[in-house]
Structure formats: structure tokens, C-alpha cells
């Protein structure tokens, strides 16, 4: 399943780039307005998908090579609050 993992890593980095380009993105998504994100994806990512390999596409869209820090930040935000209390329990076992 390495392709699922790679897809998640790239997706987190692309989403961070979208948030940077679209400062109101979080509010737009919360309100159900996906058109700005879809347009950004089409312009920045989808139209270049067959032209560049994933590594080059990532550099062009985000300005850097694949960086796992974006996925780690996503995972911390998503799961951090859920497992924060359990971290000490597992560490002492």
C-alpha cells in the first residue's frame, strides 16, 4: 500500500499550498463552497498531471520537494486531541 501513503503525503502538502494561495479556504470549505479549491486544483495541479512526474509537479505547485512535515502536521491536528491523554499511558507501560 505504499501508493496510498504517498498520495496522503502529497495531498497534505498540496492542501497546505492551497491554503497559502487561498487564505479564506478553511471558511469556504466550512460553508460548503468548494469552487475556489476546485479551480485552484485545476489550475495548479490537474492540468499539469500528465506533463510532470510527481516529484517535479510537487516542486512546481508547492515550491519544494515532497516534505513529510506537512503530513505530520495534518496528523497531529487530526489525531492529537484524541490521543493526547493516552500518550503518557503508553509511554509508562
C-alpha positions, 0 to 999 in steps of 0.5 A, a space after each residue: 500500500 505504499 501508493 496510498 501513503 504517498 498520495 496522503 503525503 502529497 495531498 497534505 502538502 498540496 492542501 497546505 499550498 492551497 491554503 497559502 494561495 487561498 487564505 479564506 479556504 478553511 471558511 469556504 470549505 466550512 460553508 460548503 463552497 468548494 469552487 475556489 479549491 476546485 479551480 485552484 486544483 485545476 489550475 495548479 495541479 490537474 492540468 499539469 498531471 500528465 506533463 510532470 512526474 510527481 516529484 517535479 509537479 510537487 516542486 512546481 505547485 508547492 515550491 519544494 520537494 515532497 516534505 513529510 512535515 506537512 503530513 505530520 502536521 495534518 496528523 497531529 491536528 487530526 489525531 492529537 486531541 484524541 490521543 493526547 491523554 493516552 500518550 503518557 499511558 503508553 509511554 509508562 507501560 
